[in-house]
Amino acid sequence: MPLHVSPAPAPALRSVLTALGSPTALQEARTPSLRAAQGPATAELPLPVHVLDRGAPEGTARTRFTSWRFLVRCGERALAAAETRLTADGWAFSHFFEGPYVGATEQALREAELFSGLYQPRLLSVPELYMLTLWLHGSTGDDGSEGALEASDVLIPLAPAPPGIAAYLPHRVSDFLPALRRRLTPTVATAPAAAPAAATAPTTQAPPLLGSPA
């Protein structure tokens, strides 16, 4: 079933289109593929970008909205992405970038279109794990910048995914979020209790043994 892509704010889209039409902005972009593109480039598939709030209380799934991201397409494929951010003066173009997440986002979106049900696509970043996921939000009436993670939402890790997490494998939030939180929670190593001294041992006490790393 087709995904319900929320429209980005008009000023955000205009800022990207202006940058695409600016030779200076394209020359300054660290995107060789975009600079070498033959033919016009278009900004498509706006996706709201959220960051997982690791400080949220246990049992909650809070996120922080940060930006709108557009895939920049030339011909049949996406060459780069464009990021826009909200400033004191409104929405403004931030930067172009390329890399594996551009193609990975396209692939995950194609696979998500085959799912049953209707979803609103978003991106959810977990910076501490160097992880980006396609977030399929079930409440399609929500504004792309609003709405919390719901238990029935779906997260699809993009490639490259962290070790031990399979890219492109969809997970329900109710199943996946606890595993992510365990990874984000540091494990504190504790020193083992010292054995009681024998009756004939010296009266000076040896320092405790250090615990093994977590």
C-alpha positions in Angstrom: 0.0 0.0 0.0 1.4 3.4 -0.8 2.9 5.4 2.0 1.3 8.6 3.3 4.1 11.1 2.8 3.4 14.3 4.7 4.0 17.6 2.9 6.9 19.6 4.2 6.4 23.3 5.1 6.4 25.3 1.9 9.3 27.6 3.0 11.5 24.4 3.7 10.9 23.2 0.1 11.5 26.6 -1.4 14.9 26.8 0.5 16.0 23.5 -1.0 14.9 24.5 -4.5 16.7 27.8 -4.2 19.9 26.0 -3.2 19.5 23.5 -6.1 19.3 26.5 -8.5 22.3 28.2 -7.0 25.7 27.3 -8.7 27.5 28.6 -5.6 25.6 26.3 -3.2 26.2 23.3 -5.5 29.9 24.0 -5.9 30.3 24.4 -2.1 28.4 21.1 -1.4 30.5 18.1 -0.5 28.5 16.0 -2.8 30.6 15.0 -5.9 27.6 13.1 -7.4 25.4 16.2 -7.2 28.0 18.5 -8.7 28.6 16.1 -11.6 24.9 15.5 -12.2 23.7 15.9 -15.8 20.3 17.4 -16.1 17.9 19.1 -13.6 17.7 17.8 -10.0 14.5 17.7 -8.0 13.7 17.6 -4.3 11.3 14.7 -3.5 10.0 12.6 -0.6 10.2 15.0 2.3 10.8 13.1 5.5 10.7 14.6 9.0 13.8 13.7 11.0 13.4 12.9 14.7 16.0 11.9 17.4 15.3 9.3 20.0 15.2 10.9 23.5 17.4 8.6 25.6 16.5 10.6 28.7 12.8 9.8 28.5 11.4 7.9 31.5 11.3 4.1 31.4 8.3 2.9 29.5 7.9 6.1 27.4 9.0 6.7 23.8 9.7 10.4 23.4 11.4 11.9 20.3 12.7 15.3 19.4 11.9 16.7 15.9 15.0 18.3 14.3 14.6 18.9 10.5 13.0 18.0 7.2 15.1 16.0 4.8 14.5 15.7 1.0 15.9 13.2 -1.4 17.5 14.9 -4.3 16.8 13.0 -7.5 18.3 13.4 -11.0 16.8 11.0 -13.5 16.0 7.6 -12.0 17.9 7.7 -8.8 18.6 9.8 -5.7 22.1 11.3 -5.8 22.0 13.1 -2.4 19.8 14.5 0.3 19.1 18.0 1.4 18.5 19.1 5.0 16.5 22.1 6.2 16.3 23.4 9.7 14.0 25.8 11.6 15.8 29.1 12.5 14.7 32.3 14.2 13.8 33.6 10.7 11.9 30.5 9.6 12.8 27.4 7.6 16.2 27.6 5.9 18.4 25.3 3.8 21.1 23.7 5.9 23.3 21.4 3.6 23.5 18.8 1.0 25.1 15.4 1.7 25.5 12.0 0.2 26.5 8.6 1.4 25.0 5.1 2.1 21.9 6.4 3.9 20.6 8.0 0.7 20.3 4.7 -1.2 19.3 2.9 2.0 16.4 5.3 2.6 15.2 4.7 -1.0 15.4 0.9 -0.6 13.6 0.9 2.8 10.8 3.1 1.4 10.3 0.7 -1.6 10.1 -2.3 0.8 7.7 -0.4 3.1 5.3 0.2 0.3 4.6 -3.5 0.2 3.4 -3.6 3.8 -0.2 -4.0 4.6 -1.7 -0.9 6.4 -1.1 2.8 5.9 1.9 4.5 7.4 3.5 7.9 7.5 7.2 7.6 6.8 9.7 9.4 9.0 13.3 9.1 9.9 14.4 8.3 13.5 18.0 8.8 14.5 19.8 7.2 17.4 23.1 9.1 17.4 24.6 7.2 20.4 24.4 4.0 18.3 25.3 5.7 14.9 22.0 4.4 13.8 19.3 5.7 11.4 15.9 4.0 10.9 12.9 4.5 8.7 10.1 5.1 11.1 6.6 4.0 9.9 4.1 6.0 12.0 0.6 4.6 12.1 -1.2 7.8 12.8 -1.2 9.3 9.3 -3.2 12.3 10.4 -0.4 13.6 12.6 1.8 16.4 11.5 5.2 15.1 10.5 6.9 17.1 13.3 4.5 15.8 16.0 3.3 12.5 17.4 5.2 10.1 19.6 6.4 6.6 18.9 3.5 4.2 19.2 3.8 0.6 20.2 2.4 -0.6 16.8 4.7 1.7 14.8 7.4 0.0 12.7 11.2 0.8 12.7 13.4 -0.4 9.8 17.2 0.0 10.5 19.0 1.5 7.5 22.3 0.2 6.2 24.9 0.5 7.6 23.3 -0.7 10.8 25.2 -1.2 14.2 26.7 -4.6 14.8 24.1 -7.2 15.9 21.2 -5.3 14.2 20.1 -6.5 10.8 19.5 -3.7 8.2 16.1 -3.6 6.5 14.5 -6.0 9.0 11.3 -4.4 10.3 10.5 -4.3 14.0 7.5 -3.3 16.0 8.4 -0.5 18.4 7.0 -2.5 21.3 9.6 -5.2 20.6 12.6 -3.1 19.3 12.6 -0.1 21.7 13.5 -2.1 24.8 16.4 -3.7 23.0 17.6 -0.2 22.0 17.3 1.1 25.5 19.4 -1.8 26.8 22.1 -0.8 24.4 21.9 2.8 25.4 22.1 2.1 29.2 25.7 1.8 30.4 26.6 -1.2 32.4 28.4 -0.4 35.6 31.0 -3.0 36.7 31.1 -3.7 40.4 34.0 -5.1 42.3 33.5 -8.5 43.9 33.4 -8.7 47.7 36.8 -9.4 49.3 37.2 -12.8 50.9 37.4 -12.8 54.7 41.0 -12.8 55.9 42.4 -16.0 57.5 43.2 -15.9 61.2 46.9 -16.1 60.5 46.9 -13.5 57.7 48.7 -10.2 58.2 46.6 -7.4 59.7 47.2 -5.1 56.7 44.3 -5.4 54.2 45.0 -5.8 50.5 43.2 -3.6 48.0 40.0 -5.2 46.5 40.2 -6.8 43.1 39.0 -4.8 40.1 35.8 -6.1 38.4 36.0 -7.2 34.8 35.0 -4.7 32.1 31.3 -4.6 31.2 
